[in-house]
Amino acid sequence: MPELVGDVSADVLVVGGGYTGMWAAWHLKQLDPEARVVLLESEVCGHGPSGRNGGFCNVMWFSLPNMRQRWGDAGGLAVARASREAIAGIESFCREQEVDAWFRRGGYLQVSTAPAHDGIWNEASAVCRELGEGDAVQPLSPSGVAERCASPAFRAGAFYPDAATVQPARLALGLRARLREVGVHIYERSPVRRLVADCSFVPPIGGKSLQHRTGGGVTGHTEGGAVRAGAAVLAIGGAAKAPGGPLRSALTVTSSHIVLTEPVPDLLEEIGWTGGECITDSRTLIDYFRTTPDGRIAFGWGGGRIEMGARLGGRAELAPDVVAATADRLREYFPGLAGRRLTHAWGGPVDASPTHLPIIVPLPAGNAFAAAGYTGNGVGPSYMVGRTLASLALDRRDEPSRLPFVDPSPRHVPPEPFHWLGGETIRRALVSKENAELSGRRPNPVTALLTKIPRLIGFHIGR
Ligand SMILES: Cc1cc2nc3c(=O)[nH]c(=O)nc-3n(C[C@H](O)[C@H](O)[C@H](O)COP(=O)(O)OP(=O)(O)OC[C@H]3O[C@@H](n4cnc5c(N)ncnc54)[C@H](O)[C@@H]3O)c2cc1C
């Protein structure tokens, strides 16, 4: 797709060609086919985590206790159900638009790998039952887990039948192609340097205007041109945390790495993992696994280093030591992989909000909204967040626009370097505590205390 050269106008400017920006553009055209939508992407659409994630397409049932606590029964349930509709929406999109993203509804299996993690799903299961969604989380005995996938490391678990998997790059590139067909103007290699309110539209209203919609337009400037639009959606993932970024005080950016085995269909048969389930353990810094249609195992770890601001351009930050450790752990889960090759490894930034839930924040720059903060769980929810962004940009006062993750005053993270120092200290403490739990040792009391700090100061770690 071309770079932006010169000045153009649009009804809505979308900045960022990951899933969030692309779904927002898709929903904009579904809601208003006549709307002129321009999307600016700094590299190629899907180049960021959206094109190279683990492919888990999850419903947010495991976050329901957290969401209920923050938004009440109705708010929490509304978001959980919207995230379920998102999976159905992605499924229909792939079918109707003939995008072969390897969408497979195999469900999600959460397993315990240490006595300290047994029954960690009970709270989500109980809350789902209480709120009328009793089938969403189904506890399994160790033998129930082994029937779905046998590993010497797995204990009991829970099954979430609504979940699916996708091939992330196929979904991103398919979406990019369909956007073009429905008339979205996509410019790539066109990073937006500035987003400014355009006061020649309706002027801001009084002192309240900075954190609320002003009715004004907004202009996005790149090196080669500018897009003047009635509204803008900023969906730049972890880059929003970079110095000067719009969500620098509302996000933490960590990293995650994945390794992929050669095809091992014989092993998958042997361990009974043929149902397409995506699997995680139950630690805070999770291990995650899924299979591919050609019989490989993709395995990732969600506990990579906290990224400093300067490295947040959405690029792969492949840390060889973390990749090697990830590969070693995979073989502990499935000893039958001994002697089998790993063919690929990749990684990328993970944007986390203090609540570990996605956020949409109105920006000072006129009619502009920024979204991020999925905390490693954006593949399914980005469809839902994109739908809400489309409503906000078109000023539709509908149900998606009222979902409670639209938050004019999100929680803040501490300024740098305290944020990085504190975050890294707590991440290392979590790794140490959970490693002790896995090997049946009591965690060091100081380390265990450190892992409680985030909760004490109102930050949510985990789901
Ligand atoms: C290794 C890994 C594994 C993961 N596994 C899973 C998983 O299994 N399931 C799950 O649900 N989630 C997973 N995630 C998280 C998931 O990938 C993200 O939550 C999701 O892709 C976020 O999409 P996004 O569109 O908000 O952001 P991104 O995908 O980061 O897209 C942002 C886009 O904005 C562009 N951009 C940045 N700055 C600018 C600028 N100034 N101007 C224009 N464009 C700009 C970037 O190039 C990028 O294309 C994983 C993430 C990683 C890194």
The ligand as a Gaussian input file, in Angstrom:
#p B3LYP/6-31G(d) Opt

LIG

0 1
 C        4.402000     -12.812000      21.332000
 C        2.999000     -12.357000      21.613000
 C        2.013000     -13.308000      21.795000
 C        0.706000     -12.907000      22.037000
 N       -0.257000     -13.868000      22.120000
 C       -1.550000     -13.518000      22.233000
 C       -2.571000     -14.496000      22.180000
 O       -2.316000     -15.691000      21.992000
 N       -3.853000     -14.095000      22.333000
 C       -4.174000     -12.790000      22.535000
 O       -5.353000     -12.493000      22.685000
 N       -3.231000     -11.819000      22.528000
 C       -1.929000     -12.148000      22.363000
 N       -0.969000     -11.186000      22.328000
 C       -1.385000      -9.785000      22.420000
 C       -2.012000      -9.317000      21.115000
 O       -1.152000      -9.610000      20.044000
 C       -2.291000      -7.817000      21.203000
 O       -3.104000      -7.575000      22.336000
 C       -2.994000      -7.260000      19.980000
 O       -2.367000      -7.672000      18.803000
 C       -3.038000      -5.747000      20.081000
 O       -3.440000      -5.213000      18.834000
 P       -3.332000      -3.666000      18.586000
 O       -3.891000      -3.409000      17.256000
 O       -3.943000      -2.936000      19.734000
 O       -1.800000      -3.330000      18.654000
 P       -0.539000      -3.707000      17.602000
 O       -0.732000      -5.040000      17.094000
 O        0.621000      -3.330000      18.413000
 O       -0.778000      -2.675000      16.442000
 C       -0.386000      -1.328000      16.541000
 C        0.059000      -0.865000      15.165000
 O        0.314000       0.533000      15.216000
 C        1.454000       0.812000      14.429000
 N        2.009000       2.081000      14.906000
 C        2.753000       2.320000      16.010000
 N        3.052000       3.627000      16.095000
 C        2.480000       4.235000      15.028000
 C        2.447000       5.575000      14.549000
 N        3.045000       6.582000      15.206000
 N        1.779000       5.839000      13.397000
 C        1.166000       4.853000      12.718000
 N        1.165000       3.560000      13.118000
 C        1.818000       3.263000      14.258000
 C        2.361000      -0.395000      14.652000
 O        3.295000      -0.543000      13.585000
 C        1.348000      -1.530000      14.698000
 O        1.129000      -2.116000      13.427000
 C        0.371000     -11.526000      22.123000
 C        1.372000     -10.573000      21.956000
 C        2.672000     -10.973000      21.703000
 C        3.739000      -9.943000      21.504000

